[in-house]
């Protein structure tokens, strides 16, 4: 149990490197759950659910400009948000990131609306399917939020 508490604490430390306006965040995969190798040596996969992707990416690009690949870095947060909201599974990933603590991560950003739609309507099934597998919730959604209702 202490190992689990320490792991969640480590994940919360990583969140300090990102904008604070995250509505829901979870980690998944071999970087979270024990497999043959040490989870701490595996890439940590995170999903950030945010109310306003434009604002979140603007803050994150200011705080972590090296997370964004070219040409998206130079096109700016509006372009990143448009790609996120209008293509594929409505999630934007930054990959091969090393945190200040030296942990390798990749993270996806999805809007609250897109996550709720996927959970309720199964319009993409990307995160709805992911959430049917084991995940570690790092930031709980607010008690009366649409996210919490959709997760149920």
Secondary structure, DSSP 8 states (H G I E B T S, - for coil): -HHHHHHHHHHHHHHTTS-S-EEEEEEESTTTS--SS-GGGS-EEEEEEES-HHHHHHHHHHH-GGGS-TTHHHH-HHHHHHHHHHSTTSEEEEEEEE-TTS-EEEEEEEEHHHHHHHHHH-SS-HHHHHTTS-EEEEE---TT-HHHHHH-
